[in-house]
Amino acid sequence: MARLDNKIAFITGVARGQGRAHAVRLAREGAQIVGIDLAGPLPGVPYDSATLEDLEETKRLVEAEGAKAHLAQCDVRDLDGVKAVVEEGVARFGGLDVVVANAGICIPQTWDEVTPTSFRDTLDINVTGVWNTVTATAPHLITRGGGSIVITSSLAGVKLQPFMVHYTTSKHALVGMARAFAAELGQHDIRVNSIHPAP
Ligand SMILES: NC(=O)c1ccc[n+]([C@@H]2O[C@H](COP(=O)([O-])OP(=O)(O)OC[C@H]3O[C@@H](n4cnc5c(N)ncnc54)[C@H](O)[C@@H]3O)[C@@H](O)[C@H]2O)c1
């Protein structure tokens, strides 16, 4: 029996990178995968954006592990959209056990290059997007009787990182968000952790 047999995981930013890696690994451990990605132009970033082909490739890789994947193009800033995909996944697979709030953007800029737009976009995706993700999923974990929520912060969420005031601000905010959710969701046997990858 695999560690995550009969478990269902919801992952944001699942088209590539760490989100895809989480999807493939959780699938290998036995979980069915529900996931979303913007899979389109990201605001202001200096790197290529993920595509619908990337999202398809994640689906293919998950299915190659013998799991099912319910993946959709959706923006974490759209709470109703996130709720809709989560509800589709729950209806299809029968519940939800694991949440990985991973989607995020990074726009390297010196403090005096940060604009109202780049500051707002970073906070909207990296902070409000995570709040949307937990808000849309936690009721389903409560229904299930417990679960695990993993919030992807960053090294920039525990230490300083220059040339990204908005990003560092957003990733520190996630530490507080994880603690605050943990304080209220613990009574439902839901663990909430932030993780802090380095570059
Ligand atoms: N790469 C690093 O060095 C590093 C270090 C520490 C933390 N992180 C964090 O890890 C997470 C994943 O990063 P990654 O390196 O895999 O990046 P990535 O750009 O390869 O993947 C992020 C995915 O999130 C998606 N995404 C972005 N905004 C979205 C939105 N509004 N709605 C839905 N999907 C959206 C993107 O389309 C992309 O597929 C991010 O939160 C990032 O801040 C990354």
The ligand as a Gaussian input file, in Angstrom:
#p B3LYP/6-31G(d) Opt

LIG

0 1
 N       12.217000      28.780000      -7.987000
 C       12.713000      29.239000      -6.847000
 O       13.902000      29.523000      -6.756000
 C       11.827000      29.392000      -5.635000
 C       12.418000      29.575000      -4.384000
 C       11.605000      29.714000      -3.263000
 C       10.243000      29.695000      -3.389000
 N        9.678000      29.542000      -4.620000
 C        8.223000      29.506000      -4.688000
 O        7.829000      28.228000      -5.100000
 C        6.598000      28.313000      -5.812000
 C        6.743000      27.612000      -7.149000
 O        7.787000      28.222000      -7.862000
 P        8.482000      27.584000      -9.144000
 O        9.931000      27.836000      -9.016000
 O        8.005000      26.205000      -9.358000
 O        7.930000      28.621000     -10.257000
 P        7.329000      28.384000     -11.704000
 O        7.170000      29.752000     -12.309000
 O        8.106000      27.372000     -12.475000
 O        5.910000      27.751000     -11.390000
 C        4.892000      28.512000     -10.799000
 C        3.577000      28.116000     -11.445000
 O        2.551000      28.898000     -10.829000
 C        1.687000      29.343000     -11.848000
 N        1.015000      30.575000     -11.433000
 C        1.569000      31.787000     -11.240000
 N        0.623000      32.683000     -10.962000
 C       -0.563000      32.030000     -10.984000
 C       -1.898000      32.423000     -10.770000
 N       -2.212000      33.706000     -10.544000
 N       -2.854000      31.478000     -10.820000
 C       -2.552000      30.190000     -11.085000
 N       -1.298000      29.760000     -11.325000
 C       -0.311000      30.678000     -11.266000
 C        2.592000      29.588000     -13.051000
 O        1.847000      29.608000     -14.271000
 C        3.560000      28.430000     -12.948000
 O        3.152000      27.305000     -13.669000
 C        6.279000      29.807000      -5.912000
 O        5.373000      30.168000      -4.890000
 C        7.618000      30.461000      -5.691000
 O        7.503000      31.772000      -5.174000
 C       10.443000      29.376000      -5.741000

